[in-house]
Amino acid sequence: MNKKAIAAAVSAAALAATLAGCSGGADAASAGSNTTNCTNKIVHADAPKVSVWAWYPNMATVVDNFNNSHTDVQVCWTVAGQGGPEYAKFQTAIQAGKGAPDVIMLEADQLTGFELQNALVDLSKYGAGDVKKNFSAGSWKDVSQGHSVYAIPVDGGPMAMIYRKDVLDKYGIKPPTTWAEYETAAQKVKDAGGPAFGDLGSNVPAALTALMAQKGAVPFTYDLADQKNISIHLDSQPAKDVLNYWAGLVKKGLVATQDQFTTDYISGMIGGKYATYISAAWAPGYLTGSGVGKGNEKGTFAAAPLPQWDPSNPVSVNWGGSTFAVTSQAGDQKLAAEVAKGLYADDASLTDGWKTQTIFPLNQNVLKSDAFTNNAVDFFGGQTANKDIYIPAENAYKGFNYSPFSVYYYAQLQAETVKINAGKVSGDEAATELQGIMVNYAKSQGFTVN
Amino acid sequence: MAVHGSTVTSLPHTSTPDKVNPPPPPERRIRSRSDRMNARRARTGWLFIAPFGVVFVAFLLAPLAYALYLSLFTKGLATGTRFSGLENYLHAFSDPQFLKGVWFVVRFSLVLIPVQMAVSLAAALVLDHLTTRLARFSRLMIFLPYAVPAVIGALMWGFLYSPTFGPLEQLFSLFHASAPFLLSQDNVFYGLLNVVTWQWAGYYMIIIYAALQGIDPTLYEAAKIDGASERQVAFRIKIPLVSSALVLILIFALIGTLQFFSEPQILGPVANGSITPDFTPNIYAFNLAFGYAQFNYASAISFSLGIVVFIAVYIFMFATRKKGSNLS
């Protein structure tokens, strides 16, 4: 045998071994979950592990709290991306039939879509009912379908108006309580040469949907028990009214059109480029994490209730809010359900969460606790924002009916918002286009649209 | 081993004329010995190809076959999977979102490729003409953007284009004007054009430069003796002689641009929504699969894009064919 042949054979064999090694590794991890690469430290190495994907900024503390207090189970935590990127990985794992974690953090608006794909486990058979009493009716409705429960709520997103006290004071404006007042105030600030009063970012379609719901729009009606039927009403009058209102603000140059959570937006927040920020209770945590409200800006922010359409009949809406769900790929579903119920449910973690304002806790024990209620919120210059604004907003929240294709819907609403921001369509036209696109999509996915 | 005969004859060390067309051997003994030798050579050849072959099959052919298989089925969120044949393809070529993406990349190619060619050809001709130290330094500098990974390059441009942090804004504010946002809906085409040209022109410049270096200098001497000016040398000798390198670049650029993905995907989050989920066919396929759970349709979109690329490249090769060239 000549040398060339030997060399070739050796290299081929080596390569084959390498490839086999790759697939071997993947097989080993396919038993439900990957619990070898944890971001956190495992305290009790002998206990069975449950893998978790989550992106809460204070998750490291939460996981340590859980692992330190449990000898029978340990959490192996990974950040698989924040929002969209995590859902994309989960979607891929569902398609592949392996690679999903045991427990996954999902926003409430994503649940229906994954439930429909049978990717989540009904937790009612694993004692989800035991923790129902900890949550308000509205937040429990968001995670339930009939008698089935597909996730345990952690964090809510009651919406309010965050504003720059210094900017409003400078122009002699009181925080507007209705949307009509909001527009008047915006005009006043603009006429005086002030900054944009607010912002219509195209990348926060969930917030815009919540604002449409505030006026009474019911974009989707869908019940998992009746899988094939869906109602879509994106071109209803309330939806059009809200889109027209914001399109009008943009047209008059009263609000900015910058995408939110970007570096440009954050720097604008710091520099006082936006007088108000229509946002959820968890927003301050993300803003402080990016350096907003520090140094000279300390205490310049305050919160006020969300402006209303009809002040005699106020409506409370929610943006975001997240949950822990158990995936159908979980190796031990019962154990995973215990983790979903217990993770981020202990006092120490919840306190850390609300103190840093990275979550708005939905656990009633916290909502009713004296410490939480009377907390003088640092970011809002010592304002008791929980008691005055967020707790009433959360208590008034009635739940929302999400579509099973939130990712697609949000992408389309984003595209329409971009058109509104560019002045290419009116609110009416955007609503009509959106309705057409979503009805077509639902039909192409095999739904009957009513 | 007879099946492998063609491979053996195409190996360089066996392609002497008598092996390509072996004359009928006079004696049986000789033939059997050469057969054995051929068989052993074939085995060695296959072993050498094996490392590549394994990777090729595992990471290209197998995924392709699987995607093709997927694309022949349809699954709606509310329905089960069913075999649908070519339905997904018919749908793709009547899907306005896909066609919009295709139209964008075609338009983008039509503008980008001539710009890139002009920039890289001009740079190569200048650098070929100069032999100073500055030329070597410039060559490196022009090539450098290609050495920056596409993702990092795109991130960097995201900051350069930023209306808050970018140098454009600072420049315009000197004149009390506000800078145009180069990723806005109306400008994003040019914003991306700039990023891609910056990224690739240096690489193409190197290819052309290498081809220029391969030209026999006696041709220039002959041209000079015949009274040709530098300009004439460049246009009448250099460019025609590097035309095959130019064709190669064109094909690279065409395929790359039709599959446009990384730069818009990275710049998407800072583009205020002007880079939509159906911006280019590849981005559309990505979002269909991983955002909307439509793996079957995403596979069909990917293959449809493959068809578009194939047609475009074929048209191009047909248009640039030379008589007697193997490109036609």
Interface residues (C-beta under 8 A of the other chain):
Chain A: N2 K4 A5 A8 A9 S11 A12 L15 A16 L19 G84 Y87 A88 K89 Q91 T92 I94 Q95 G113 L116 Q117 G201 S202 N203 Q227 K228 T257 Q258 D259 T262 T263 D264 S267 G268 P404 F405 V407 Y408 A411 Q414 A415 T417 V418 N421 A422 S444 Q445 G446 F447
Chain B: R40 R43 T44 L47 F48 A50 P51 V54 V55 A58 G76 L77 A78 T79 F159 S162 P163 T164 F165 S184 Q185 D186 P269 V270 A271 N272 G273 S274 T276 P277 N287 A289 F290 G291 Y292 A293 F295
